Amino acid sequence: YVDVIEQAVVSGEPVLIENLEETIEPVIDPLLGRHTIKKGRCIKVGDKECYFHPDFRLILHTKLANPHYKPEIQAQTTLINFTVTRDGLEDQLLAEVVNLERPDLEHLK
């Protein structure tokens, strides 16, 4: 998978790494911190140095309900919690039902 990441870094494509556990492989560390070398044009991916395209994005996904990552990882990333609460789901579903059955009520919101 390191080759895929390397190609994406060079071409500026996003990479999604799914189902992470609480430990993240060291090969990803330079990407998280954007530790570029050679005046910000290159980055080390695995044991290779490659051109770092400014459009490259790394997205990490976990199924853990309450992940605990090291402070360094937390400082270098933005955590977005997409968990839906029971009340939130109920509100969304109720709004959809009202929108389907009584679209005239939509403007009253």
N, CA and C of each residue as an Amber inpcrd file, in Angstrom:
protein
   327
   0.8090000  -1.2080000   0.0000000   0.0000000   0.0000000   0.0000000
   0.8480000   1.2660000   0.0000000   2.0970000   1.1670000   0.3660000
   2.9830000   2.3320000   0.3870000   3.1600000   2.8870000  -1.0250000
   3.1940000   2.0030000  -2.0270000   3.3110000   2.4530000  -3.4220000
   2.1070000   3.2860000  -3.8340000   0.9170000   2.8950000  -3.3840000
  -0.3080000   3.6380000  -3.7050000  -0.2490000   5.0270000  -3.0730000
   0.1890000   5.0900000  -1.8250000   0.3120000   6.3820000  -1.1430000
   1.3340000   7.2540000  -1.8650000   2.4500000   6.6590000  -2.2410000
   3.4950000   7.4070000  -2.9440000   2.9610000   8.0070000  -4.2460000
   2.2350000   7.2280000  -5.0180000   1.6700000   7.7270000  -6.2790000
   0.6960000   8.8750000  -6.0250000  -0.1140000   8.7500000  -4.9780000
  -1.0870000   9.7960000  -4.6550000  -0.3960000  11.0790000  -4.1970000
   0.6750000  10.9490000  -3.4350000   1.4260000  12.1150000  -2.9700000
   1.9880000  12.8830000  -4.1640000   2.5040000  12.1590000  -5.1440000
   3.1030000  12.7800000  -6.3270000   2.0430000  13.4180000  -7.2220000
   0.8970000  12.7390000  -7.3890000  -0.1290000  13.2280000  -8.3230000
  -1.1330000  14.1880000  -7.6800000  -1.1190000  14.2900000  -6.3510000
  -2.0400000  15.2020000  -5.6710000  -3.4240000  14.6310000  -5.4660000
  -3.5340000  13.3190000  -5.4790000  -4.8150000  12.6490000  -5.2660000
  -5.0380000  12.4120000  -3.7710000  -6.2970000  12.3730000  -3.3320000
  -6.5620000  12.0420000  -1.9270000  -6.3940000  10.5430000  -1.6760000
  -6.0310000  10.2030000  -0.4540000  -5.9000000   8.8050000  -0.0390000
  -6.7700000   8.6040000   1.1910000  -7.5720000   7.5430000   1.1730000
  -8.4000000   7.1660000   2.3150000  -7.8600000   5.8640000   2.8790000
  -7.4410000   5.8880000   4.1270000  -7.0050000   4.6740000   4.8120000
  -8.1080000   4.3210000   5.7930000  -8.7070000   3.1550000   5.5900000
  -9.8810000   2.7660000   6.3770000  -9.5310000   1.8260000   7.5250000
 -10.4320000   1.8050000   8.4950000 -10.4120000   0.8680000   9.6170000
  -9.1220000   0.9150000  10.4340000  -8.6550000   2.1130000  10.7210000
  -7.4630000   2.2620000  11.5560000  -7.7660000   1.8340000  12.9830000
  -6.7680000   1.2900000  13.6090000  -6.8570000   1.0080000  15.0370000
  -6.2410000   2.2070000  15.7650000  -5.9290000   2.0490000  17.0330000
  -5.3990000   3.1780000  17.7920000  -3.9130000   3.4060000  17.5680000
  -3.2420000   2.4690000  16.9210000  -1.8390000   2.6910000  16.5680000
  -1.7560000   2.9270000  15.0670000  -0.9770000   3.9200000  14.6880000
  -0.8270000   4.2790000  13.2810000   0.5950000   3.9370000  12.8630000
   0.7310000   3.3190000  11.7110000   2.0400000   2.8790000  11.2420000
   2.9840000   4.0640000  11.0380000   4.2510000   3.8920000  11.3960000
   5.2300000   4.9800000  11.2950000   5.4040000   5.5400000   9.8810000
   5.1150000   4.7530000   8.8580000   5.2770000   5.2280000   7.4800000
   4.3740000   6.4280000   7.1900000   3.3070000   6.5810000   7.9590000
   2.3440000   7.6650000   7.7480000   2.7600000   8.9500000   8.4750000
   3.6300000   8.8360000   9.4710000   4.0180000   9.9980000  10.2850000
   4.4800000  11.2180000   9.4830000   5.3980000  11.0650000   8.5140000
   5.8200000  12.2620000   7.7660000   4.6670000  12.9330000   7.0190000
   3.6880000  12.1550000   6.6010000   2.5390000  12.7170000   5.8850000
   1.6290000  13.4860000   6.8280000   1.4440000  12.9680000   8.0280000
   0.5890000  13.6510000   8.9980000   1.1600000  15.0120000   9.3660000
   2.4630000  15.0530000   9.5700000   3.1020000  16.3030000   9.9520000
   3.5540000  17.1360000   8.7710000   3.3370000  16.6160000   7.5690000
   3.8080000  17.2830000   6.3370000   5.2700000  17.6870000   6.4780000
   6.0730000  16.7230000   6.8930000   7.5030000  16.9540000   7.0820000
   8.1990000  16.9450000   5.7310000   8.1100000  18.0630000   5.0440000
   8.7110000  18.1580000   3.7200000  10.1950000  18.4870000   3.8300000
  10.9050000  18.1160000   2.7800000  12.3340000  18.3860000   2.6960000
  12.6050000  19.0560000   1.3540000  13.7980000  19.5330000   1.1720000
  14.1800000  20.2120000  -0.0740000  13.2400000  21.3690000  -0.3890000
  13.1940000  22.3110000   0.5230000  12.3780000  23.5300000   0.3670000
  10.8910000  23.2270000   0.1650000  10.3970000  22.2230000   0.8550000
   8.9660000  21.9270000   0.8240000   8.4780000  21.2200000  -0.4130000
   9.3830000  20.7710000  -1.2470000   8.9570000  20.1290000  -2.4910000
   8.9150000  18.6140000  -2.4170000   9.5900000  18.0170000  -1.4650000
   9.6520000  16.5550000  -1.3710000   9.2620000  16.1090000   0.0330000
   8.8780000  14.8400000   0.1160000   8.5310000  14.2480000   1.4080000
   8.9640000  12.7940000   1.3730000   9.2670000  12.2440000   2.5310000
   9.6950000  10.8520000   2.5960000   8.4750000   9.9600000   2.8120000
   8.2910000   9.0180000   1.8980000   7.2080000   8.0380000   2.0010000
   7.8810000   6.6740000   2.0530000   7.8080000   6.0200000   3.2070000
   8.5430000   4.7730000   3.3680000  10.0270000   5.0910000   3.3580000
  10.7650000   4.4470000   2.4560000  12.2010000   4.7180000   2.3520000
  12.5510000   5.5640000   1.1310000  11.5490000   6.1290000   0.4620000
  11.7750000   6.9350000  -0.7400000  11.4300000   8.3970000  -0.4940000
  12.1590000   9.2530000  -1.1830000  11.8000000  10.6670000  -1.2210000
  11.0400000  10.8980000  -2.5150000   9.9080000  11.5730000  -2.4320000
   9.1470000  11.8380000  -3.6510000   8.5830000  13.2540000  -3.6190000
   8.2450000  13.7460000  -4.7980000   7.6710000  15.0800000  -4.9340000
   6.3670000  15.1400000  -4.1480000   6.1610000  16.2300000  -3.4200000
   4.9450000  16.4040000  -2.6290000   4.0220000  17.3930000  -3.3330000
   2.9510000  16.8810000  -3.8960000   1.9730000  17.7250000  -4.5920000
   1.1350000  18.4580000  -3.5420000   0.9330000  19.7680000  -3.6990000
   0.1860000  20.5330000  -2.6850000  -1.2890000  20.1390000  -2.5520000
  -1.8520000  19.4660000  -3.5410000  -3.2550000  19.0490000  -3.4630000
  -3.4510000  17.7140000  -2.7490000  -2.3670000  17.0440000  -2.3730000
  -2.4870000  15.7420000  -1.7070000  -3.2330000  15.8870000  -0.3840000
  -4.1410000  14.9540000  -0.1240000  -4.8830000  14.9100000   1.1420000
  -4.8750000  13.4780000   1.6640000  -4.7200000  13.3270000   2.9650000
  -4.7440000  12.0230000   3.6150000  -5.9380000  11.9890000   4.5520000
  -6.8050000  11.0070000   4.3530000  -8.0010000  10.8600000   5.1860000
  -7.8900000   9.5250000   5.9130000  -7.9800000   9.5710000   7.2130000
  -7.8940000   8.3700000   8.0380000  -9.2740000   8.0700000   8.6020000
  -9.6710000   6.8090000   8.5510000 -11.0060000   6.3910000   8.9910000
 -10.8670000   5.2980000  10.0420000 -11.6750000   5.3830000  11.0650000
 -11.7090000   4.3320000  12.0750000 -13.1520000   4.0080000  12.4150000
 -13.3750000   2.7770000  12.8160000 -14.7060000   2.3790000  13.2830000
 -14.7880000   2.4340000  14.8090000 -13.6940000   2.8350000  15.4480000
 -13.6730000   2.9160000  16.9050000 -14.6160000   4.0170000  17.3770000
 -15.4200000   3.7040000  18.3730000 -16.4040000   4.6680000  18.8740000
 -15.7400000   5.8440000  19.5860000 -14.6770000   5.5760000  20.3200000
 -13.9940000   6.6310000  21.0730000 -12.4830000   6.3980000  20.9790000
 -11.8920000   6.7060000  19.8270000 -10.4680000   6.3990000  19.6500000
  -9.5750000   7.2800000  20.5160000  -8.4790000   6.6910000  20.9820000
  -7.4940000   7.4200000  21.7830000  -6.1560000   7.3480000  21.0580000
  -5.8180000   8.4380000  20.3770000  -4.5540000   8.5060000  19.6610000
  -3.5440000   9.2930000  20.4770000  -2.2720000   9.0620000  20.1840000
  -1.2050000   9.7810000  20.8790000  -1.3860000  11.2830000  20.6720000
  -0.9460000  12.0840000  21.6360000  -1.0960000  13.5400000  21.5100000
  -0.4850000  14.1080000  20.2290000   0.6430000  13.5220000  19.7660000
   1.2660000  14.0150000  18.5350000   0.3250000  13.8300000  17.3440000
  -0.3590000  12.6970000  17.3070000  -1.2960000  12.4070000  16.2150000
  -2.4800000  13.3670000  16.2980000  -2.9930000  13.5800000  17.4950000
  -4.1280000  14.4880000  17.6650000  -3.7740000  15.9130000  17.2530000
  -2.5430000  16.3270000  17.5090000  -2.1210000  17.6820000  17.1570000
  -1.9780000  17.8640000  15.6470000  -1.7200000  16.7750000  14.9330000
  -1.4730000  16.8530000  13.4910000  -2.7050000  16.5500000  12.6470000
  -3.8020000  16.2030000  13.2810000  -4.9960000  15.7990000  12.5350000
  -6.2260000  16.5510000  13.0390000  -7.2830000  16.4480000  12.2780000
  -8.5800000  16.9760000  12.6900000  -9.5250000  15.7920000  12.8040000
 -10.0850000  15.5850000  13.9790000 -11.0020000  14.4770000  14.2100000
 -12.4290000  14.9490000  13.9640000 -13.1300000  14.2230000  13.1100000
 -14.5350000  14.5210000  12.8380000 -15.3460000  13.3030000  13.2540000
 -16.2640000  13.4910000  14.1780000 -17.0920000  12.4000000  14.6760000
 -18.4030000  12.3800000  13.8980000 -18.6020000  11.3320000  13.1070000
 -19.8110000  11.2070000  12.3080000 -20.8580000  10.3210000  12.9780000
 -20.6830000  10.0530000  14.2530000 -21.6390000   9.2300000  14.9730000
 -22.9710000   9.9630000  15.0850000 -24.0460000   9.2580000  14.7880000
 -25.3840000   9.8410000  14.8920000 -26.0090000   9.3430000  16.1890000
 -26.5010000  10.2670000  16.9970000 -27.1740000   9.8670000  18.2290000
 -28.5980000   9.4240000  17.8970000 -29.2110000   8.7420000  18.8260000
 -30.5860000   8.2890000  18.6210000 -31.5230000   9.4840000  18.3990000
 -31.3750000  10.5330000  19.2270000 -32.2200000  11.7280000  19.0870000
 -31.9730000  12.4270000  17.7530000 -30.7060000  12.5010000  17.3510000
 -30.3750000  13.1390000  16.0830000 -30.9700000  12.4010000  14.9010000
 -30.8890000  11.0730000  14.9410000 -31.4650000  10.2620000  13.8710000
 -32.9810000  10.4140000  13.8440000 -33.5930000  10.4300000  15.0140000
 -35.0460000  10.6070000  15.1010000 -35.4670000  11.9450000  14.4880000
 -34.7350000  13.0100000  14.8070000 -35.0410000  14.3340000  14.2460000
 -34.9060000  14.3490000  12.7270000 -33.8480000  13.7210000  12.2200000
 -33.6340000  13.6800000  10.7700000 -34.7500000  12.9110000  10.0640000
 -35.1190000  11.7660000  10.6210000 -36.1720000  10.9520000  10.0030000
 -37.5240000  11.6520000  10.0650000 -37.8260000  12.2840000  11.1850000
 -39.0800000  13.0180000  11.3230000 -39.1450000  14.1640000  10.3110000
 -38.0440000  14.8690000  10.1380000 -38.0030000  15.9680000   9.1620000
 -38.2440000  15.4500000   7.7460000 -37.7000000  14.2870000   7.4180000
 -37.9120000  13.7020000   6.0870000 -39.3740000  13.3120000   5.8790000
 -39.9870000  12.7170000   6.9020000 -41.3990000  12.3310000   6.8060000
 -42.2700000  13.5650000   6.6030000 -42.0350000  14.5990000   7.3970000
 -42.8090000  15.8390000   7.2650000 -42.6000000  16.4380000   5.8800000
 -41.3580000  16.4240000   5.3970000 -41.0560000  16.9790000   4.0790000
 -41.7760000  16.2150000   2.9700000 -41.9080000  14.9050000   3.1170000
 -42.5920000  14.0960000   2.1040000 -44.1100000  14.2270000   2.1850000
 -44.6290000  14.2170000   3.4020000 -46.0850000  14.2300000   3.5640000
 -46.6790000  15.6350000   3.5660000 -45.9430000  16.6140000   4.0680000
 -46.4430000  17.9960000   4.1490000 -45.3610000  18.9870000   3.7260000
 -44.9990000  19.0070000   2.4500000 -43.9430000  19.9170000   2.0030000
 -44.2970000  21.3860000   2.2280000 -45.5840000  21.6830000   2.3750000
 -46.0070000  23.0630000   2.6200000 -45.5300000  23.5800000   3.9810000
 -45.2030000  22.6720000   4.9000000 -44.7410000  23.0740000   6.2320000
 -43.2490000  23.4290000   6.2530000 -42.5450000  23.1230000   5.1820000
 -41.1020000  23.3560000   5.1360000 -40.7480000  24.8260000   5.3520000
 -41.5410000  25.7280000   4.8080000 -41.2320000  27.1530000   4.9310000
 -41.4670000  27.6950000   6.3420000 -42.1320000  26.9200000   7.2080000
 -42.3980000  27.3630000   8.5780000 -41.2120000  27.1380000   9.5190000
 -40.2130000  26.4350000   9.0650000 -39.0460000  26.1550000   9.9130000
 -38.3570000  27.4110000  10.3530000
